[in-house]
Amino acid sequence: MDLTGKVALVTGGAAGIGAATAKRLGKLGAKVAVVDLDRDGAEKVAAELQGLAISGDVTDPDTMPSVVEQIERELGRLDVVHLNAGVGGGQAGIDDALDVQRYRKLMGVNVDHVVYGTCAAVPALRRQGGGRIVITASLAGIAAMPNDPLYTLSKHAVVGYARAAGAALGRENITVNALCPGFVDTLLLGQAKEEFDAVNFPLLTPEDIADALQAVLTDGQPGEAWIIQPGGQAGAYKFRGVPGAAGQVPPDVVLGRA
Ligand SMILES: NC(=O)c1ccc[n+]([C@@H]2O[C@H](COP(=O)([O-])OP(=O)(O)OC[C@H]3O[C@@H](n4cnc5c(N)ncnc54)[C@H](O)[C@@H]3O)[C@@H](O)[C@H]2O)c1
């Protein structure tokens, strides 16, 4: 894959998965904007790939429009958007112990930023006649994680968004995909890392996700959610069809095919 002459942005690009995908996109020839709350981290990654560091809080509705505006002004265009910033739930969220501020923050990063980022990027992608949007969801976007229902909620939300937005934007040559990795060896794991290591649980590496990003940019079809597991080949998850009224298949307009 040759991305020479293309411009990409990666949110959460200062660390973990985002740092790996930003570096991969740079290696493939793209000019990359590294967007993160962590200014020093973003500058460090951007310096490595001669990209552009942009510091900002992606939960702020003004951040992603201003990021896209800056990228078009300074780098001339936008082609590939990796909406990757995310945080863990950190609480159960199933009883009156709910910490509302923490819950709003989780939804702000994991869900709102994906919407703000897509809405800000699509006009810029349209100006290029098309482009790619890849959202880092999680296996928790497809399977339930009983130890983190709020994280499960947020990742199911963005898988649904990717599928629906993918069907809507596919007609305009804008492909939207979700990446759904199992556990990845990054700071997000926190204390769970020690527990995984104690039982030799296999973890993905950020580079595995960079491989999957490259694969989805090559082969991803509109709205597909790709599963990534250690030792396996990344690929599109096959969702079961839903029953329609009286067992009828829903009309194409509902399925986004009309
Ligand atoms: N690590 C895993 O096991 C795992 C598994 C599946 C999916 N994911 C998802 O992968 C994505 C990346 O996570 P990671 O594991 O690399 O974590 P990480 O903590 O290593 O990196 C996340 C990055 O996002 C940035 N960020 C957080 N909040 C932000 C905000 N409000 N504005 C701007 N930047 C912000 C952080 O500063 C950090 O650089 C997340 O969406 C996460 O949910 C992680």
PDBQT file of the ligand as one rigid body, heavy atoms in Angstrom, charges set to zero:
ROOT
HETATM    1  N1  LIG A 301      -5.696  -1.763  25.115  1.00  0.00    +0.000 N 
HETATM    2  C1  LIG A 301      -6.704  -2.598  24.853  1.00  0.00    +0.000 C 
HETATM    3  O1  LIG A 301      -6.783  -3.733  25.381  1.00  0.00    +0.000 OA
HETATM    4  C2  LIG A 301      -7.774  -2.210  23.859  1.00  0.00    +0.000 A 
HETATM    5  C3  LIG A 301      -8.570  -3.230  23.311  1.00  0.00    +0.000 A 
HETATM    6  C4  LIG A 301      -9.564  -2.895  22.393  1.00  0.00    +0.000 A 
HETATM    7  C5  LIG A 301      -9.749  -1.569  22.041  1.00  0.00    +0.000 A 
HETATM    8  N2  LIG A 301      -8.956  -0.589  22.603  1.00  0.00    +0.000 N 
HETATM    9  C6  LIG A 301      -9.216   0.782  22.189  1.00  0.00    +0.000 C 
HETATM   10  O2  LIG A 301      -8.076   1.261  21.522  1.00  0.00    +0.000 OA
HETATM   11  C7  LIG A 301      -8.042   2.683  21.586  1.00  0.00    +0.000 C 
HETATM   12  C8  LIG A 301      -6.648   3.155  21.983  1.00  0.00    +0.000 C 
HETATM   13  O3  LIG A 301      -6.389   2.683  23.294  1.00  0.00    +0.000 OA
HETATM   14  P1  LIG A 301      -4.932   2.256  23.801  1.00  0.00    +0.000 P 
HETATM   15  O4  LIG A 301      -5.060   0.877  24.306  1.00  0.00    +0.000 OA
HETATM   16  O5  LIG A 301      -3.901   2.582  22.785  1.00  0.00    +0.000 OA
HETATM   17  O6  LIG A 301      -4.837   3.206  25.086  1.00  0.00    +0.000 OA
HETATM   18  P2  LIG A 301      -3.736   4.245  25.562  1.00  0.00    +0.000 P 
HETATM   19  O7  LIG A 301      -4.200   4.699  26.896  1.00  0.00    +0.000 OA
HETATM   20  O8  LIG A 301      -2.364   3.659  25.426  1.00  0.00    +0.000 OA
HETATM   21  O9  LIG A 301      -3.859   5.439  24.508  1.00  0.00    +0.000 OA
HETATM   22  C9  LIG A 301      -4.999   6.244  24.432  1.00  0.00    +0.000 C 
HETATM   23  C10 LIG A 301      -4.596   7.635  23.962  1.00  0.00    +0.000 C 
HETATM   24  O10 LIG A 301      -5.801   8.428  23.862  1.00  0.00    +0.000 OA
HETATM   25  C11 LIG A 301      -5.520   9.710  24.400  1.00  0.00    +0.000 C 
HETATM   26  N3  LIG A 301      -6.748  10.341  24.891  1.00  0.00    +0.000 N 
HETATM   27  C12 LIG A 301      -7.543   9.924  25.911  1.00  0.00    +0.000 A 
HETATM   28  N4  LIG A 301      -8.533  10.794  26.120  1.00  0.00    +0.000 NA
HETATM   29  C13 LIG A 301      -8.379  11.795  25.211  1.00  0.00    +0.000 A 
HETATM   30  C14 LIG A 301      -9.087  12.991  24.936  1.00  0.00    +0.000 A 
HETATM   31  N5  LIG A 301     -10.156  13.352  25.652  1.00  0.00    +0.000 N 
HETATM   32  N6  LIG A 301      -8.643  13.783  23.921  1.00  0.00    +0.000 NA
HETATM   33  C15 LIG A 301      -7.546  13.437  23.203  1.00  0.00    +0.000 A 
HETATM   34  N7  LIG A 301      -6.823  12.318  23.426  1.00  0.00    +0.000 NA
HETATM   35  C16 LIG A 301      -7.231  11.509  24.422  1.00  0.00    +0.000 A 
HETATM   36  C17 LIG A 301      -4.548   9.431  25.538  1.00  0.00    +0.000 C 
HETATM   37  O11 LIG A 301      -3.825  10.614  25.917  1.00  0.00    +0.000 OA
HETATM   38  C18 LIG A 301      -3.658   8.351  24.937  1.00  0.00    +0.000 C 
HETATM   39  O12 LIG A 301      -2.547   8.894  24.259  1.00  0.00    +0.000 OA
HETATM   40  C19 LIG A 301      -9.151   3.075  22.576  1.00  0.00    +0.000 C 
HETATM   41  O13 LIG A 301     -10.286   3.496  21.848  1.00  0.00    +0.000 OA
HETATM   42  C20 LIG A 301      -9.436   1.779  23.311  1.00  0.00    +0.000 C 
HETATM   43  O14 LIG A 301     -10.732   1.738  23.828  1.00  0.00    +0.000 OA
HETATM   44  C21 LIG A 301      -7.969  -0.885  23.479  1.00  0.00    +0.000 A 
ENDROOT
TORSDOF 0
